[in-house]
Structure formats: structure tokens, C-alpha cells
């Protein structure tokens, strides 16, 4: 018991990263630490295995899934980035995991096998970015209308309607 408590007191981003690199030698594609938040990039085929390790490891205990979301990078080949934020209350530590997937067919395994709360987060991510979470129990739109054919958070359309007349220069004396 005493040994475990000592190990928990010393857990920080550096120790966490070394534990992950030790366990997932070829799985970690990229690492970063913006603003002190350890960020790890993994492949979509390994994401559930990495999430399960972080959650179920006795020392790490990243049991709280804070958020699942996505980001659209239209200039990249793998244009959709799915982002997971986890929190270990015991160790007072957070981690971000990123997975980049193809924007033409954005599919990734569902985290609902580990966290039931991932259900709504994945539905929201599907609704706004079109990411299909394979194995999700009820993947359908949650905030937008059901017959909507686009995904509004993707950067595929101009930011403003060119037909708007209230933004014409002559209204502002230009």
C-alpha cells in the first residue's frame, strides 16, 4: 500500500508518457505538451486499447471521460481529428488523445464500450462533424434536424452568405 501511494505522488506528465511509451511502443505517433496538457496522437485501430489501459490501470486511473469532440483540418489528408480528454482524479492529472481519420469516410470505434457517458458525446460529434462511431448503440442526430445532409462544423462552406444585403459597403458609407 505504501509503495502505491509513493508512486501516485510522483505521477506527472513525464512518468505518464514513459508508462505509455513502455506499454504502446509502436502505437504512439506523436506527443506534445501545450500549456502543460500531455497530448498523444494514436491510430484509430489502437484508440480503444489505449483508452482502456488509461482507465483500468491501477496506478493511472483515468476513469473520467471529460469530453469527446472533433476538429476539421481541410488541408490535411487525414482531415478529421477526433479528440478525447481524460481526467485522473486520484492523480490530479489530465491527458488529451488525438486520432486523425479520413474525412471522406470518417469512422472510428466507439468508446461506449468503456464509458456509457460517451454515448451523447459521440452523438454530438457525429451530428456536427459526421464522424461515425462504429459499435455505437444509437448513433443519430441529437441537436440538428434529422433530415440535415451536411455537418455544420466542417470547414466546407463560406463563412458568410454572399447574398446578404445588410453587409454591403454602401450601407456603411464606403
C-alpha positions as CSV (number, residue, x, y, z in Angstrom):
1,X,0.0,0.0,0.0
2,X,2.8,2.4,0.9
3,X,4.6,1.8,-2.4
4,X,1.5,2.5,-4.4
5,X,0.9,5.8,-2.6
6,X,4.5,6.9,-3.3
7,X,4.1,6.1,-6.9
8,X,0.9,8.1,-7.1
9,X,2.5,11.1,-5.5
10,X,5.2,11.1,-8.3
11,X,2.9,10.6,-11.3
12,X,3.2,13.5,-13.7
13,X,3.2,14.0,-17.5
14,X,6.8,12.7,-17.8
15,X,6.1,9.5,-15.9
16,X,2.7,9.0,-17.6
17,X,4.4,9.4,-21.1
18,X,7.1,6.9,-20.2
19,X,4.5,4.4,-19.0
20,X,2.5,4.8,-22.2
21,X,5.6,4.5,-24.4
22,X,6.7,1.4,-22.5
23,X,3.3,-0.2,-23.0
24,X,2.5,1.1,-26.5
25,X,5.9,1.2,-28.3
26,X,4.7,1.4,-31.9
27,X,1.2,2.9,-31.2
28,X,2.1,6.5,-30.2
29,X,2.5,8.5,-33.3
30,X,3.2,12.0,-31.8
31,X,3.4,13.7,-28.5
32,X,3.1,17.3,-27.3
33,X,2.5,19.2,-24.1
34,X,0.8,22.5,-24.9
35,X,0.0,24.5,-21.8
36,X,1.1,21.6,-19.6
37,X,-1.6,19.2,-21.0
38,X,0.0,16.0,-22.3
39,X,-1.3,15.3,-25.8
40,X,-0.8,12.0,-27.5
41,X,-1.7,11.0,-31.1
42,X,-2.5,7.4,-31.8
43,X,-4.0,5.5,-34.7
44,X,-7.7,4.7,-34.9
45,X,-7.2,1.0,-34.6
46,X,-5.4,1.3,-31.3
47,X,-7.6,4.0,-29.6
48,X,-9.8,1.7,-27.6
49,X,-6.8,-0.3,-26.3
50,X,-5.1,2.9,-25.2
51,X,-8.2,4.3,-23.6
52,X,-8.8,1.0,-21.8
53,X,-5.3,0.9,-20.4
54,X,-5.6,4.5,-19.1
55,X,-8.9,3.8,-17.5
56,X,-8.2,0.3,-16.0
57,X,-4.6,0.7,-14.9
58,X,-4.5,0.5,-11.1
59,X,-2.0,3.4,-10.8
60,X,-3.2,5.7,-13.6
61,X,-7.0,5.6,-13.0
62,X,-8.1,7.9,-15.8
63,X,-11.7,7.0,-15.0
64,X,-13.4,10.2,-16.0
65,X,-14.0,10.9,-19.7
66,X,-14.3,14.7,-19.8
67,X,-15.1,15.1,-23.5
68,X,-15.0,13.7,-27.0
69,X,-15.1,16.1,-29.9
70,X,-13.6,16.6,-33.3
71,X,-11.7,19.2,-35.4
72,X,-11.8,19.6,-39.1
73,X,-8.5,20.3,-40.9
74,X,-9.4,20.6,-44.6
75,X,-5.8,21.0,-45.7
76,X,-4.7,17.6,-44.3
77,X,-5.0,14.2,-45.9
78,X,-6.5,12.8,-42.7
79,X,-8.7,15.8,-42.2
80,X,-10.8,14.9,-39.2
81,X,-9.2,14.8,-35.8
82,X,-11.1,13.1,-33.0
83,X,-10.1,14.4,-29.6
84,X,-10.6,12.6,-26.2
85,X,-10.0,14.4,-22.9
86,X,-9.5,12.1,-19.8
87,X,-9.0,13.0,-16.1
88,X,-7.5,11.1,-13.3
89,X,-9.0,12.5,-10.1
90,X,-6.7,10.3,-7.9
91,X,-3.5,11.7,-9.6
92,X,-4.9,15.1,-10.4
93,X,-3.7,14.7,-13.9
94,X,-5.3,15.2,-17.4
95,X,-4.5,13.8,-20.8
96,X,-5.6,14.5,-24.3
97,X,-5.6,11.8,-27.0
98,X,-6.0,12.6,-30.7
99,X,-6.8,10.4,-33.6
100,X,-6.7,11.6,-37.2
101,X,-9.1,9.9,-39.7
102,X,-10.1,10.2,-43.3
103,X,-12.7,13.0,-43.9
104,X,-14.3,11.1,-46.8
105,X,-15.2,8.2,-44.6
106,X,-14.8,9.2,-41.0
107,X,-15.2,6.1,-38.9
108,X,-13.7,5.2,-35.5
109,X,-14.5,2.6,-32.8
110,X,-17.0,3.8,-30.2
111,X,-15.8,4.5,-26.6
112,X,-19.2,3.5,-25.2
113,X,-17.7,0.0,-24.5
114,X,-15.6,1.8,-21.8
115,X,-17.8,4.7,-20.7
116,X,-21.6,4.8,-21.1
117,X,-21.3,8.6,-20.9
118,X,-19.5,8.6,-24.3
119,X,-22.9,8.0,-25.9
120,X,-24.0,11.6,-26.0
121,X,-20.6,13.0,-26.7
122,X,-20.2,10.7,-29.7
123,X,-23.7,11.6,-31.0
124,X,-22.9,15.3,-30.8
125,X,-19.6,14.7,-32.6
126,X,-21.4,12.7,-35.3
127,X,-24.1,15.5,-35.6
128,X,-21.6,18.3,-36.1
129,X,-18.6,16.6,-37.9
130,X,-20.1,13.4,-39.4
131,X,-17.8,11.0,-37.5
132,X,-19.4,7.6,-37.4
133,X,-18.6,5.7,-34.2
134,X,-18.6,2.0,-35.0
135,X,-20.4,0.0,-32.4
136,X,-22.3,2.9,-31.0
137,X,-25.7,1.8,-29.7
138,X,-27.8,4.7,-31.1
139,X,-25.9,6.9,-33.5
140,X,-28.2,9.6,-34.8
141,X,-28.5,13.3,-34.7
142,X,-29.0,14.9,-31.4
143,X,-29.0,18.7,-31.9
144,X,-29.6,19.3,-35.6
145,X,-32.7,18.3,-37.6
146,X,-32.8,14.7,-38.7
147,X,-33.0,15.4,-42.5
148,X,-30.0,17.7,-42.5
149,X,-27.5,16.4,-45.1
150,X,-24.4,18.5,-44.0
151,X,-22.2,18.6,-41.0
152,X,-22.1,22.3,-39.8
153,X,-18.8,22.3,-38.0
154,X,-16.8,21.2,-41.1
155,X,-15.0,23.9,-42.9
156,X,-16.5,23.1,-46.3
157,X,-18.6,26.3,-46.9
158,X,-18.0,30.0,-46.9
159,X,-18.4,31.7,-43.5
160,X,-20.9,34.2,-44.7
161,X,-23.7,34.1,-47.2
162,X,-22.6,36.2,-50.3
163,X,-26.2,37.1,-51.0
164,X,-26.7,39.0,-47.7
165,X,-27.6,42.6,-48.4
166,X,-27.2,44.0,-44.9
167,X,-23.4,43.8,-45.1
168,X,-23.0,45.8,-48.4
169,X,-20.4,48.6,-48.2
170,X,-22.9,51.2,-49.4
171,X,-24.9,50.8,-46.1
172,X,-21.8,51.9,-44.2
173,X,-20.8,54.9,-46.4
174,X,-18.0,53.1,-48.2
